[in-house]
């Protein structure tokens, strides 16, 4: 057993490491969640579930840091609410429990690496108590992970049983089979879902933007399905993807018509709808949903949070959402000095985008922006000065980067 003085030194070192990690926690949380998405396929979520995953990771890391920094007994620590909700969402999406538990073990490994780096950064790696401090950090972090995992297994399995016994669960399972089974034929898919798969299909994603921890009755999502039925004149196929998300398909022998004005007018403020483009056959059934999910990602990061988002209106930005880190670096390179979020820089971006949409006409851009022509000229010149080069040489790249910066602002 350590002497009292040595024990005090160890706890002091552990607390110092925890405070050092805490000071850098936002960036470290992004590092960890990006790693999860890279190495665990089940962690590549849509925007809503991704944010919940980030909140779950952040909550766990905060609990661990607080436990280490303040010597909080493990018995006083409960599973963070965001972590519990993320486990439920994992079960609803029929993702494997093994993948969820693997993330916790990988997270424990990465946290240990952070702790070692903190010891070196703080100059504590040569302390005579450093091995005892590392052992204490490892032991307490491991016991926290074990305790949380034990609770999450019960939460996941309870939710899985509840989810599979509810009305429509069988249909949702068949839909996932059609979406995920590579060698499935049109005939087999038609038999599974009871709709002609050779028809045209237009998919929609209906969801609620309510906070993850808010109480929510998922039957409100069915209102979205009814509004889509009214706007199309067709009975949709609708299944719950999770307790806050509904997948809907409209199918017909010809591309299904959809009254977007009616859809926007009738959709309740508590719901959002993203639409894919009409497409034919099994590939169209899958592809239209993929487009709707990408359109949702754009809608959730858009500044104005539109009630209805059509993929074709945001296609350029939507197709860039799968690699947001690479996109951010590219936009920074194409628009140096113009990617900041302060009002003046945003104003320059908006003016430059309209100027390019008007084929470089200062007069037309001024009319659209309700500005004097000289003001547009000044802003374009200032934007070019910040870039360090005129926009004419790489105009297409500038237009795409500006559109991405505008429509994916929350991810850049």
C-alpha positions, 0 to 999 in steps of 0.5 A: 500500500502507498504511504499517505504522502505518496497517495496524496501525490498520486491523487494530485497528479491524477487531478492535474491530468484530468484538468489538463484534459478538461481544458482541451475537451471540446477538441478531443471530443471531436477527435474521438467521435471522428475516430469512432465514425472512421473505424466503426461503420455503425457510427456513421449516422445521419446528422441528428443521430451524429449529434446525439453520438457527440453528446453521448461521448462528451457527457461520458468524457465530462463524467470521467474528467470530473470523477478524476479531478474531484475524486468522486466515488464511482457509486455516485455516478449514473449513466449520462442521459445522452449516453442512455438515449444514444444506446436506445437509438442504437437499438431502434436502428437495429445496430449491433450492441457489440459495435456500441461496446467496442466504441467504449473500449476504444474510447477508454484506450484513447483516453489513456493515451491522452492521459499519458500525453498530459503527464508528459506535457505537465512535466510529470512523467519523471515523477517517482509516483508516475507509474502509480498515477498511471495505474490509478488513472487506468483503474478508475477509468476502467471501472467507470467504463465497466459500470456504464457498459453494464447499465447500457447493455440493459438499456439497449436490450430493454429498448430492443425488446420494446421496439420489436414488439411495437406495431409496424416493427415487422414492416420496418425490418423488411424495409431494412432488408430491402435497403441493405441486401445487395443481391435482392431482386426487384421481384423479391423486394416487391414480395417483401414490401407489397409494392411494385418495385419496378415503379417510380419511387420518391422517398421522404424523411420526416423527423422532429428537431426536438432536443434529444432528451425531450419527451416526445410521442412518435405518433406525431410523425404520422402527421407528416405521412398524412401530409405527404399523402395529401400533397401527393394523392397517394397512400405512402409506405411509412416506417419508423426508422427510430422514435424521432424519424419516419421513412416514407415512400410514394410510389406510382407507375409514373414519377409521383407528383407532389404539391410542394406548396401544399406540403410546406403549408400543411407541415406542422412547425414541430416537424421537418421533411426532406425529399429525395428525387423520384427514381425507378426500380429497386435502385430508385427506392434505395437511392431516393431515400439516400438523397432524402437523408442527405437533404436532411443533413443539409436542412439540419445545418442550414441557418434558416432550418426550412420545414421542407427541403428538396434534395434537388435544391441542395444537391451540391451541398448534400453530395458533399456531406459525407466527408465534412472534414475534407470539405472544410479543408477544401473550402478553407483553401478555396476561400482563404479569409472568407470562411469566418462566421462574423457578419462582415465576412458572411456579407462578403460571401453572400455578395460574391455568390450573388455576383457569380450567379449574375455572371459577373454583372455588378448591375444585376447583382446590385439589383438583386441585393438592393445595393448600389452598384459601387457597394457590390464592386467594393465587396467583390474587390475586398473578397478577392483581396482576402482570397489573394486572387481574382475569382475568374480563374477558378470560378467553378470551385469558388461557386461550389465552395460558397454554396457549401459554406452557405448550406452546410454552415453548421458542419464547416 
